[in-house]
Amino acid sequence: MQNKTDNNVNIVMLRGACLWILMALVLAWCIVGLYNQLGFLQELIPGSPKRVLQAHLDFLIMTALILGYYAVKVPLPWHVRWAMVVGAFTNSSLFLMYALFPVLDPLHDVFNPAVTGAGVFNIYLYTSLLMTSYGFGKGAVIILKSTFTEKTE
């Protein structure tokens, strides 16, 4: 059942938030498996379980932020909506990358800034930070500005 209203302009945010909640649930089960020392998960995720927990929490926080912006029902431009949704994923996935590839994690014993792929990871990291900041920052400015416009009834 689809309702075609002005409020549905931000539907990509609702869809993204649902996907990131599902991702957080998958990570929650991974954390349970890691702390119960399931061998295949320990091999799949050789880094710190704390990084998986950070990714889990970040997905939940980003989901809450997206749902908050969605609940305001102020139409946002497509590039702001997509920057929020994609940025929320990439930002949260940075912690997961640290868990999957401990050589990229500056807090891990095997950290190696000269490892193959570190440059690509840094581009991913800074692109993610910029995209997330743009999406949520621009969204905040648009919503703030909407509170100053006069409504005619």
Chimera marker file (.cmm) of the C-alpha trace (Angstrom):
<marker_set name="trace">
<marker id="1" x="0.000" y="0.000" z="0.000" r="1" g="1" b="0" radius="0.5"/>
<marker id="2" x="1.634" y="3.217" z="-1.154" r="1" g="1" b="0" radius="0.5"/>
<marker id="3" x="0.546" y="6.662" z="-0.152" r="1" g="1" b="0" radius="0.5"/>
<marker id="4" x="1.661" y="9.312" z="-2.662" r="1" g="1" b="0" radius="0.5"/>
<marker id="5" x="2.019" y="12.457" z="-0.582" r="1" g="1" b="0" radius="0.5"/>
<marker id="6" x="4.625" y="15.160" z="-0.145" r="1" g="1" b="0" radius="0.5"/>
<marker id="7" x="5.828" y="13.310" z="2.958" r="1" g="1" b="0" radius="0.5"/>
<marker id="8" x="6.996" y="10.386" z="0.807" r="1" g="1" b="0" radius="0.5"/>
<marker id="9" x="9.660" y="12.514" z="-0.865" r="1" g="1" b="0" radius="0.5"/>
<marker id="10" x="12.040" y="11.371" z="1.890" r="1" g="1" b="0" radius="0.5"/>
<marker id="11" x="11.149" y="7.666" z="1.500" r="1" g="1" b="0" radius="0.5"/>
<marker id="12" x="14.755" y="6.715" z="0.682" r="1" g="1" b="0" radius="0.5"/>
<marker id="13" x="15.602" y="7.750" z="4.243" r="1" g="1" b="0" radius="0.5"/>
<marker id="14" x="13.018" y="5.373" z="5.680" r="1" g="1" b="0" radius="0.5"/>
<marker id="15" x="14.250" y="2.536" z="3.487" r="1" g="1" b="0" radius="0.5"/>
<marker id="16" x="17.875" y="3.226" z="4.391" r="1" g="1" b="0" radius="0.5"/>
<marker id="17" x="17.071" y="3.360" z="8.104" r="1" g="1" b="0" radius="0.5"/>
<marker id="18" x="15.361" y="-0.036" z="7.889" r="1" g="1" b="0" radius="0.5"/>
<marker id="19" x="18.378" y="-1.530" z="6.122" r="1" g="1" b="0" radius="0.5"/>
<marker id="20" x="20.784" y="-0.125" z="8.720" r="1" g="1" b="0" radius="0.5"/>
<marker id="21" x="18.655" y="-1.534" z="11.563" r="1" g="1" b="0" radius="0.5"/>
<marker id="22" x="18.907" y="-4.933" z="9.888" r="1" g="1" b="0" radius="0.5"/>
<marker id="23" x="22.671" y="-4.463" z="9.582" r="1" g="1" b="0" radius="0.5"/>
<marker id="24" x="22.841" y="-3.615" z="13.297" r="1" g="1" b="0" radius="0.5"/>
<marker id="25" x="20.945" y="-6.826" z="14.090" r="1" g="1" b="0" radius="0.5"/>
<marker id="26" x="23.364" y="-8.911" z="12.011" r="1" g="1" b="0" radius="0.5"/>
<marker id="27" x="26.280" y="-7.273" z="13.816" r="1" g="1" b="0" radius="0.5"/>
<marker id="28" x="24.641" y="-7.924" z="17.202" r="1" g="1" b="0" radius="0.5"/>
<marker id="29" x="24.567" y="-11.623" z="16.393" r="1" g="1" b="0" radius="0.5"/>
<marker id="30" x="28.177" y="-11.449" z="15.212" r="1" g="1" b="0" radius="0.5"/>
<marker id="31" x="29.142" y="-9.921" z="18.562" r="1" g="1" b="0" radius="0.5"/>
<marker id="32" x="27.363" y="-12.743" z="20.395" r="1" g="1" b="0" radius="0.5"/>
<marker id="33" x="29.194" y="-15.271" z="18.229" r="1" g="1" b="0" radius="0.5"/>
<marker id="34" x="32.567" y="-13.596" z="18.748" r="1" g="1" b="0" radius="0.5"/>
<marker id="35" x="32.184" y="-13.432" z="22.518" r="1" g="1" b="0" radius="0.5"/>
<marker id="36" x="31.128" y="-17.097" z="22.516" r="1" g="1" b="0" radius="0.5"/>
<marker id="37" x="34.265" y="-17.848" z="20.504" r="1" g="1" b="0" radius="0.5"/>
<marker id="38" x="32.648" y="-19.307" z="17.397" r="1" g="1" b="0" radius="0.5"/>
<marker id="39" x="35.616" y="-20.328" z="15.272" r="1" g="1" b="0" radius="0.5"/>
<marker id="40" x="34.283" y="-19.365" z="11.852" r="1" g="1" b="0" radius="0.5"/>
<marker id="41" x="33.375" y="-15.861" z="13.083" r="1" g="1" b="0" radius="0.5"/>
<marker id="42" x="36.769" y="-15.402" z="14.716" r="1" g="1" b="0" radius="0.5"/>
<marker id="43" x="38.406" y="-16.323" z="11.404" r="1" g="1" b="0" radius="0.5"/>
<marker id="44" x="36.053" y="-14.084" z="9.430" r="1" g="1" b="0" radius="0.5"/>
<marker id="45" x="36.526" y="-11.156" z="11.836" r="1" g="1" b="0" radius="0.5"/>
<marker id="46" x="40.140" y="-11.309" z="13.091" r="1" g="1" b="0" radius="0.5"/>
<marker id="47" x="40.168" y="-7.787" z="14.565" r="1" g="1" b="0" radius="0.5"/>
<marker id="48" x="38.829" y="-6.524" z="17.853" r="1" g="1" b="0" radius="0.5"/>
<marker id="49" x="35.233" y="-7.447" z="18.772" r="1" g="1" b="0" radius="0.5"/>
<marker id="50" x="35.031" y="-3.917" z="20.194" r="1" g="1" b="0" radius="0.5"/>
<marker id="51" x="35.172" y="-2.595" z="16.626" r="1" g="1" b="0" radius="0.5"/>
<marker id="52" x="32.174" y="-4.780" z="15.719" r="1" g="1" b="0" radius="0.5"/>
<marker id="53" x="30.363" y="-3.340" z="18.739" r="1" g="1" b="0" radius="0.5"/>
<marker id="54" x="31.271" y="0.178" z="17.588" r="1" g="1" b="0" radius="0.5"/>
<marker id="55" x="29.898" y="-0.582" z="14.112" r="1" g="1" b="0" radius="0.5"/>
<marker id="56" x="26.716" y="-2.006" z="15.653" r="1" g="1" b="0" radius="0.5"/>
<marker id="57" x="26.184" y="1.079" z="17.822" r="1" g="1" b="0" radius="0.5"/>
<marker id="58" x="27.018" y="3.453" z="14.987" r="1" g="1" b="0" radius="0.5"/>
<marker id="59" x="24.451" y="1.794" z="12.709" r="1" g="1" b="0" radius="0.5"/>
<marker id="60" x="21.849" y="2.241" z="15.460" r="1" g="1" b="0" radius="0.5"/>
<marker id="61" x="22.810" y="5.880" z="16.055" r="1" g="1" b="0" radius="0.5"/>
<marker id="62" x="22.766" y="6.685" z="12.344" r="1" g="1" b="0" radius="0.5"/>
<marker id="63" x="19.391" y="4.966" z="12.018" r="1" g="1" b="0" radius="0.5"/>
<marker id="64" x="18.012" y="7.088" z="14.865" r="1" g="1" b="0" radius="0.5"/>
<marker id="65" x="19.341" y="10.242" z="13.204" r="1" g="1" b="0" radius="0.5"/>
<marker id="66" x="17.834" y="9.340" z="9.842" r="1" g="1" b="0" radius="0.5"/>
<marker id="67" x="14.477" y="8.503" z="11.432" r="1" g="1" b="0" radius="0.5"/>
<marker id="68" x="14.579" y="11.809" z="13.306" r="1" g="1" b="0" radius="0.5"/>
<marker id="69" x="15.124" y="13.750" z="10.091" r="1" g="1" b="0" radius="0.5"/>
<marker id="70" x="12.402" y="11.708" z="8.394" r="1" g="1" b="0" radius="0.5"/>
<marker id="71" x="9.932" y="12.350" z="11.247" r="1" g="1" b="0" radius="0.5"/>
<marker id="72" x="10.265" y="16.120" z="10.820" r="1" g="1" b="0" radius="0.5"/>
<marker id="73" x="8.634" y="15.729" z="7.379" r="1" g="1" b="0" radius="0.5"/>
<marker id="74" x="10.531" y="18.610" z="5.797" r="1" g="1" b="0" radius="0.5"/>
<marker id="75" x="11.222" y="17.707" z="2.153" r="1" g="1" b="0" radius="0.5"/>
<marker id="76" x="14.953" y="17.440" z="1.533" r="1" g="1" b="0" radius="0.5"/>
<marker id="77" x="16.740" y="17.563" z="-1.843" r="1" g="1" b="0" radius="0.5"/>
<marker id="78" x="17.666" y="14.184" z="-3.294" r="1" g="1" b="0" radius="0.5"/>
<marker id="79" x="21.408" y="14.754" z="-2.807" r="1" g="1" b="0" radius="0.5"/>
<marker id="80" x="20.928" y="15.473" z="0.912" r="1" g="1" b="0" radius="0.5"/>
<marker id="81" x="18.766" y="12.372" z="1.421" r="1" g="1" b="0" radius="0.5"/>
<marker id="82" x="21.223" y="10.139" z="-0.406" r="1" g="1" b="0" radius="0.5"/>
<marker id="83" x="24.236" y="11.654" z="1.374" r="1" g="1" b="0" radius="0.5"/>
<marker id="84" x="22.574" y="10.849" z="4.699" r="1" g="1" b="0" radius="0.5"/>
<marker id="85" x="21.701" y="7.270" z="3.798" r="1" g="1" b="0" radius="0.5"/>
<marker id="86" x="24.945" y="6.357" z="2.028" r="1" g="1" b="0" radius="0.5"/>
<marker id="87" x="27.034" y="8.311" z="4.546" r="1" g="1" b="0" radius="0.5"/>
<marker id="88" x="25.339" y="6.517" z="7.442" r="1" g="1" b="0" radius="0.5"/>
<marker id="89" x="26.355" y="3.182" z="5.920" r="1" g="1" b="0" radius="0.5"/>
<marker id="90" x="29.907" y="4.123" z="4.991" r="1" g="1" b="0" radius="0.5"/>
<marker id="91" x="30.539" y="5.869" z="8.312" r="1" g="1" b="0" radius="0.5"/>
<marker id="92" x="29.332" y="2.880" z="10.330" r="1" g="1" b="0" radius="0.5"/>
<marker id="93" x="31.134" y="0.425" z="8.066" r="1" g="1" b="0" radius="0.5"/>
<marker id="94" x="34.483" y="2.038" z="8.889" r="1" g="1" b="0" radius="0.5"/>
<marker id="95" x="34.437" y="0.299" z="12.281" r="1" g="1" b="0" radius="0.5"/>
<marker id="96" x="33.552" y="-2.983" z="10.612" r="1" g="1" b="0" radius="0.5"/>
<marker id="97" x="36.468" y="-2.547" z="8.196" r="1" g="1" b="0" radius="0.5"/>
<marker id="98" x="38.779" y="-2.143" z="11.198" r="1" g="1" b="0" radius="0.5"/>
<marker id="99" x="37.431" y="-5.428" z="12.605" r="1" g="1" b="0" radius="0.5"/>
<marker id="100" x="37.746" y="-7.266" z="9.283" r="1" g="1" b="0" radius="0.5"/>
<marker id="101" x="41.180" y="-5.851" z="8.426" r="1" g="1" b="0" radius="0.5"/>
<marker id="102" x="43.097" y="-5.152" z="11.664" r="1" g="1" b="0" radius="0.5"/>
<marker id="103" x="46.128" y="-3.900" z="9.698" r="1" g="1" b="0" radius="0.5"/>
<marker id="104" x="44.011" y="-0.807" z="8.925" r="1" g="1" b="0" radius="0.5"/>
<marker id="105" x="43.059" y="-0.250" z="12.590" r="1" g="1" b="0" radius="0.5"/>
<marker id="106" x="45.331" y="2.314" z="14.265" r="1" g="1" b="0" radius="0.5"/>
<marker id="107" x="44.388" y="0.878" z="17.679" r="1" g="1" b="0" radius="0.5"/>
<marker id="108" x="45.358" y="-2.710" z="16.798" r="1" g="1" b="0" radius="0.5"/>
<marker id="109" x="48.778" y="-4.279" z="17.398" r="1" g="1" b="0" radius="0.5"/>
<marker id="110" x="49.175" y="-5.295" z="13.742" r="1" g="1" b="0" radius="0.5"/>
<marker id="111" x="48.354" y="-1.825" z="12.373" r="1" g="1" b="0" radius="0.5"/>
<marker id="112" x="50.460" y="-1.047" z="9.317" r="1" g="1" b="0" radius="0.5"/>
<marker id="113" x="49.869" y="2.319" z="7.614" r="1" g="1" b="0" radius="0.5"/>
<marker id="114" x="51.978" y="1.178" z="4.641" r="1" g="1" b="0" radius="0.5"/>
<marker id="115" x="49.889" y="-1.927" z="3.897" r="1" g="1" b="0" radius="0.5"/>
<marker id="116" x="48.506" y="-2.370" z="0.388" r="1" g="1" b="0" radius="0.5"/>
<marker id="117" x="45.091" y="-0.754" z="0.236" r="1" g="1" b="0" radius="0.5"/>
<marker id="118" x="45.663" y="1.730" z="3.049" r="1" g="1" b="0" radius="0.5"/>
<marker id="119" x="45.486" y="4.629" z="0.597" r="1" g="1" b="0" radius="0.5"/>
<marker id="120" x="42.170" y="3.412" z="-0.812" r="1" g="1" b="0" radius="0.5"/>
<marker id="121" x="40.854" y="2.948" z="2.724" r="1" g="1" b="0" radius="0.5"/>
<marker id="122" x="41.838" y="6.518" z="3.631" r="1" g="1" b="0" radius="0.5"/>
<marker id="123" x="39.999" y="7.835" z="0.569" r="1" g="1" b="0" radius="0.5"/>
<marker id="124" x="36.952" y="5.784" z="1.648" r="1" g="1" b="0" radius="0.5"/>
<marker id="125" x="37.278" y="7.116" z="5.206" r="1" g="1" b="0" radius="0.5"/>
<marker id="126" x="37.464" y="10.800" z="4.286" r="1" g="1" b="0" radius="0.5"/>
<marker id="127" x="34.838" y="10.504" z="1.556" r="1" g="1" b="0" radius="0.5"/>
<marker id="128" x="32.538" y="8.891" z="4.105" r="1" g="1" b="0" radius="0.5"/>
<marker id="129" x="33.141" y="11.621" z="6.673" r="1" g="1" b="0" radius="0.5"/>
<marker id="130" x="32.539" y="14.366" z="4.108" r="1" g="1" b="0" radius="0.5"/>
<marker id="131" x="29.397" y="12.739" z="2.713" r="1" g="1" b="0" radius="0.5"/>
<marker id="132" x="27.920" y="12.100" z="6.160" r="1" g="1" b="0" radius="0.5"/>
<marker id="133" x="28.736" y="15.624" z="7.331" r="1" g="1" b="0" radius="0.5"/>
<marker id="134" x="27.237" y="17.126" z="4.183" r="1" g="1" b="0" radius="0.5"/>
<marker id="135" x="24.025" y="15.092" z="4.389" r="1" g="1" b="0" radius="0.5"/>
<marker id="136" x="23.267" y="15.644" z="8.041" r="1" g="1" b="0" radius="0.5"/>
<marker id="137" x="24.641" y="19.200" z="8.124" r="1" g="1" b="0" radius="0.5"/>
<marker id="138" x="22.746" y="20.384" z="5.042" r="1" g="1" b="0" radius="0.5"/>
<marker id="139" x="19.619" y="18.605" z="6.292" r="1" g="1" b="0" radius="0.5"/>
<marker id="140" x="19.886" y="20.437" z="9.612" r="1" g="1" b="0" radius="0.5"/>
<marker id="141" x="20.261" y="23.803" z="7.859" r="1" g="1" b="0" radius="0.5"/>
<marker id="142" x="17.235" y="23.129" z="5.628" r="1" g="1" b="0" radius="0.5"/>
<marker id="143" x="15.089" y="22.081" z="8.583" r="1" g="1" b="0" radius="0.5"/>
<marker id="144" x="16.258" y="25.063" z="10.643" r="1" g="1" b="0" radius="0.5"/>
<marker id="145" x="15.428" y="27.422" z="7.768" r="1" g="1" b="0" radius="0.5"/>
<marker id="146" x="11.974" y="25.846" z="7.467" r="1" g="1" b="0" radius="0.5"/>
<marker id="147" x="11.185" y="26.958" z="11.015" r="1" g="1" b="0" radius="0.5"/>
<marker id="148" x="11.581" y="30.610" z="10.010" r="1" g="1" b="0" radius="0.5"/>
<marker id="149" x="9.293" y="30.608" z="6.986" r="1" g="1" b="0" radius="0.5"/>
<marker id="150" x="5.785" y="31.905" z="7.412" r="1" g="1" b="0" radius="0.5"/>
<marker id="151" x="2.957" y="29.521" z="6.682" r="1" g="1" b="0" radius="0.5"/>
<marker id="152" x="-0.047" y="30.923" z="4.880" r="1" g="1" b="0" radius="0.5"/>
<marker id="153" x="-3.359" y="29.260" z="5.639" r="1" g="1" b="0" radius="0.5"/>
<link id1="1" id2="2" r="1" g="1" b="0" radius="0.2"/>
<link id1="2" id2="3" r="1" g="1" b="0" radius="0.2"/>
<link id1="3" id2="4" r="1" g="1" b="0" radius="0.2"/>
<link id1="4" id2="5" r="1" g="1" b="0" radius="0.2"/>
<link id1="5" id2="6" r="1" g="1" b="0" radius="0.2"/>
<link id1="6" id2="7" r="1" g="1" b="0" radius="0.2"/>
<link id1="7" id2="8" r="1" g="1" b="0" radius="0.2"/>
<link id1="8" id2="9" r="1" g="1" b="0" radius="0.2"/>
<link id1="9" id2="10" r="1" g="1" b="0" radius="0.2"/>
<link id1="10" id2="11" r="1" g="1" b="0" radius="0.2"/>
<link id1="11" id2="12" r="1" g="1" b="0" radius="0.2"/>
<link id1="12" id2="13" r="1" g="1" b="0" radius="0.2"/>
<link id1="13" id2="14" r="1" g="1" b="0" radius="0.2"/>
<link id1="14" id2="15" r="1" g="1" b="0" radius="0.2"/>
<link id1="15" id2="16" r="1" g="1" b="0" radius="0.2"/>
<link id1="16" id2="17" r="1" g="1" b="0" radius="0.2"/>
<link id1="17" id2="18" r="1" g="1" b="0" radius="0.2"/>
<link id1="18" id2="19" r="1" g="1" b="0" radius="0.2"/>
<link id1="19" id2="20" r="1" g="1" b="0" radius="0.2"/>
<link id1="20" id2="21" r="1" g="1" b="0" radius="0.2"/>
<link id1="21" id2="22" r="1" g="1" b="0" radius="0.2"/>
<link id1="22" id2="23" r="1" g="1" b="0" radius="0.2"/>
<link id1="23" id2="24" r="1" g="1" b="0" radius="0.2"/>
<link id1="24" id2="25" r="1" g="1" b="0" radius="0.2"/>
<link id1="25" id2="26" r="1" g="1" b="0" radius="0.2"/>
<link id1="26" id2="27" r="1" g="1" b="0" radius="0.2"/>
<link id1="27" id2="28" r="1" g="1" b="0" radius="0.2"/>
<link id1="28" id2="29" r="1" g="1" b="0" radius="0.2"/>
<link id1="29" id2="30" r="1" g="1" b="0" radius="0.2"/>
<link id1="30" id2="31" r="1" g="1" b="0" radius="0.2"/>
<link id1="31" id2="32" r="1" g="1" b="0" radius="0.2"/>
<link id1="32" id2="33" r="1" g="1" b="0" radius="0.2"/>
<link id1="33" id2="34" r="1" g="1" b="0" radius="0.2"/>
<link id1="34" id2="35" r="1" g="1" b="0" radius="0.2"/>
<link id1="35" id2="36" r="1" g="1" b="0" radius="0.2"/>
<link id1="36" id2="37" r="1" g="1" b="0" radius="0.2"/>
<link id1="37" id2="38" r="1" g="1" b="0" radius="0.2"/>
<link id1="38" id2="39" r="1" g="1" b="0" radius="0.2"/>
<link id1="39" id2="40" r="1" g="1" b="0" radius="0.2"/>
<link id1="40" id2="41" r="1" g="1" b="0" radius="0.2"/>
<link id1="41" id2="42" r="1" g="1" b="0" radius="0.2"/>
<link id1="42" id2="43" r="1" g="1" b="0" radius="0.2"/>
<link id1="43" id2="44" r="1" g="1" b="0" radius="0.2"/>
<link id1="44" id2="45" r="1" g="1" b="0" radius="0.2"/>
<link id1="45" id2="46" r="1" g="1" b="0" radius="0.2"/>
<link id1="46" id2="47" r="1" g="1" b="0" radius="0.2"/>
<link id1="47" id2="48" r="1" g="1" b="0" radius="0.2"/>
<link id1="48" id2="49" r="1" g="1" b="0" radius="0.2"/>
<link id1="49" id2="50" r="1" g="1" b="0" radius="0.2"/>
<link id1="50" id2="51" r="1" g="1" b="0" radius="0.2"/>
<link id1="51" id2="52" r="1" g="1" b="0" radius="0.2"/>
<link id1="52" id2="53" r="1" g="1" b="0" radius="0.2"/>
<link id1="53" id2="54" r="1" g="1" b="0" radius="0.2"/>
<link id1="54" id2="55" r="1" g="1" b="0" radius="0.2"/>
<link id1="55" id2="56" r="1" g="1" b="0" radius="0.2"/>
<link id1="56" id2="57" r="1" g="1" b="0" radius="0.2"/>
<link id1="57" id2="58" r="1" g="1" b="0" radius="0.2"/>
<link id1="58" id2="59" r="1" g="1" b="0" radius="0.2"/>
<link id1="59" id2="60" r="1" g="1" b="0" radius="0.2"/>
<link id1="60" id2="61" r="1" g="1" b="0" radius="0.2"/>
<link id1="61" id2="62" r="1" g="1" b="0" radius="0.2"/>
<link id1="62" id2="63" r="1" g="1" b="0" radius="0.2"/>
<link id1="63" id2="64" r="1" g="1" b="0" radius="0.2"/>
<link id1="64" id2="65" r="1" g="1" b="0" radius="0.2"/>
<link id1="65" id2="66" r="1" g="1" b="0" radius="0.2"/>
<link id1="66" id2="67" r="1" g="1" b="0" radius="0.2"/>
<link id1="67" id2="68" r="1" g="1" b="0" radius="0.2"/>
<link id1="68" id2="69" r="1" g="1" b="0" radius="0.2"/>
<link id1="69" id2="70" r="1" g="1" b="0" radius="0.2"/>
<link id1="70" id2="71" r="1" g="1" b="0" radius="0.2"/>
<link id1="71" id2="72" r="1" g="1" b="0" radius="0.2"/>
<link id1="72" id2="73" r="1" g="1" b="0" radius="0.2"/>
<link id1="73" id2="74" r="1" g="1" b="0" radius="0.2"/>
<link id1="74" id2="75" r="1" g="1" b="0" radius="0.2"/>
<link id1="75" id2="76" r="1" g="1" b="0" radius="0.2"/>
<link id1="76" id2="77" r="1" g="1" b="0" radius="0.2"/>
<link id1="77" id2="78" r="1" g="1" b="0" radius="0.2"/>
<link id1="78" id2="79" r="1" g="1" b="0" radius="0.2"/>
<link id1="79" id2="80" r="1" g="1" b="0" radius="0.2"/>
<link id1="80" id2="81" r="1" g="1" b="0" radius="0.2"/>
<link id1="81" id2="82" r="1" g="1" b="0" radius="0.2"/>
<link id1="82" id2="83" r="1" g="1" b="0" radius="0.2"/>
<link id1="83" id2="84" r="1" g="1" b="0" radius="0.2"/>
<link id1="84" id2="85" r="1" g="1" b="0" radius="0.2"/>
<link id1="85" id2="86" r="1" g="1" b="0" radius="0.2"/>
<link id1="86" id2="87" r="1" g="1" b="0" radius="0.2"/>
<link id1="87" id2="88" r="1" g="1" b="0" radius="0.2"/>
<link id1="88" id2="89" r="1" g="1" b="0" radius="0.2"/>
<link id1="89" id2="90" r="1" g="1" b="0" radius="0.2"/>
<link id1="90" id2="91" r="1" g="1" b="0" radius="0.2"/>
<link id1="91" id2="92" r="1" g="1" b="0" radius="0.2"/>
<link id1="92" id2="93" r="1" g="1" b="0" radius="0.2"/>
<link id1="93" id2="94" r="1" g="1" b="0" radius="0.2"/>
<link id1="94" id2="95" r="1" g="1" b="0" radius="0.2"/>
<link id1="95" id2="96" r="1" g="1" b="0" radius="0.2"/>
<link id1="96" id2="97" r="1" g="1" b="0" radius="0.2"/>
<link id1="97" id2="98" r="1" g="1" b="0" radius="0.2"/>
<link id1="98" id2="99" r="1" g="1" b="0" radius="0.2"/>
<link id1="99" id2="100" r="1" g="1" b="0" radius="0.2"/>
<link id1="100" id2="101" r="1" g="1" b="0" radius="0.2"/>
<link id1="101" id2="102" r="1" g="1" b="0" radius="0.2"/>
<link id1="102" id2="103" r="1" g="1" b="0" radius="0.2"/>
<link id1="103" id2="104" r="1" g="1" b="0" radius="0.2"/>
<link id1="104" id2="105" r="1" g="1" b="0" radius="0.2"/>
<link id1="105" id2="106" r="1" g="1" b="0" radius="0.2"/>
<link id1="106" id2="107" r="1" g="1" b="0" radius="0.2"/>
<link id1="107" id2="108" r="1" g="1" b="0" radius="0.2"/>
<link id1="108" id2="109" r="1" g="1" b="0" radius="0.2"/>
<link id1="109" id2="110" r="1" g="1" b="0" radius="0.2"/>
<link id1="110" id2="111" r="1" g="1" b="0" radius="0.2"/>
<link id1="111" id2="112" r="1" g="1" b="0" radius="0.2"/>
<link id1="112" id2="113" r="1" g="1" b="0" radius="0.2"/>
<link id1="113" id2="114" r="1" g="1" b="0" radius="0.2"/>
<link id1="114" id2="115" r="1" g="1" b="0" radius="0.2"/>
<link id1="115" id2="116" r="1" g="1" b="0" radius="0.2"/>
<link id1="116" id2="117" r="1" g="1" b="0" radius="0.2"/>
<link id1="117" id2="118" r="1" g="1" b="0" radius="0.2"/>
<link id1="118" id2="119" r="1" g="1" b="0" radius="0.2"/>
<link id1="119" id2="120" r="1" g="1" b="0" radius="0.2"/>
<link id1="120" id2="121" r="1" g="1" b="0" radius="0.2"/>
<link id1="121" id2="122" r="1" g="1" b="0" radius="0.2"/>
<link id1="122" id2="123" r="1" g="1" b="0" radius="0.2"/>
<link id1="123" id2="124" r="1" g="1" b="0" radius="0.2"/>
<link id1="124" id2="125" r="1" g="1" b="0" radius="0.2"/>
<link id1="125" id2="126" r="1" g="1" b="0" radius="0.2"/>
<link id1="126" id2="127" r="1" g="1" b="0" radius="0.2"/>
<link id1="127" id2="128" r="1" g="1" b="0" radius="0.2"/>
<link id1="128" id2="129" r="1" g="1" b="0" radius="0.2"/>
<link id1="129" id2="130" r="1" g="1" b="0" radius="0.2"/>
<link id1="130" id2="131" r="1" g="1" b="0" radius="0.2"/>
<link id1="131" id2="132" r="1" g="1" b="0" radius="0.2"/>
<link id1="132" id2="133" r="1" g="1" b="0" radius="0.2"/>
<link id1="133" id2="134" r="1" g="1" b="0" radius="0.2"/>
<link id1="134" id2="135" r="1" g="1" b="0" radius="0.2"/>
<link id1="135" id2="136" r="1" g="1" b="0" radius="0.2"/>
<link id1="136" id2="137" r="1" g="1" b="0" radius="0.2"/>
<link id1="137" id2="138" r="1" g="1" b="0" radius="0.2"/>
<link id1="138" id2="139" r="1" g="1" b="0" radius="0.2"/>
<link id1="139" id2="140" r="1" g="1" b="0" radius="0.2"/>
<link id1="140" id2="141" r="1" g="1" b="0" radius="0.2"/>
<link id1="141" id2="142" r="1" g="1" b="0" radius="0.2"/>
<link id1="142" id2="143" r="1" g="1" b="0" radius="0.2"/>
<link id1="143" id2="144" r="1" g="1" b="0" radius="0.2"/>
<link id1="144" id2="145" r="1" g="1" b="0" radius="0.2"/>
<link id1="145" id2="146" r="1" g="1" b="0" radius="0.2"/>
<link id1="146" id2="147" r="1" g="1" b="0" radius="0.2"/>
<link id1="147" id2="148" r="1" g="1" b="0" radius="0.2"/>
<link id1="148" id2="149" r="1" g="1" b="0" radius="0.2"/>
<link id1="149" id2="150" r="1" g="1" b="0" radius="0.2"/>
<link id1="150" id2="151" r="1" g="1" b="0" radius="0.2"/>
<link id1="151" id2="152" r="1" g="1" b="0" radius="0.2"/>
<link id1="152" id2="153" r="1" g="1" b="0" radius="0.2"/>
</marker_set>
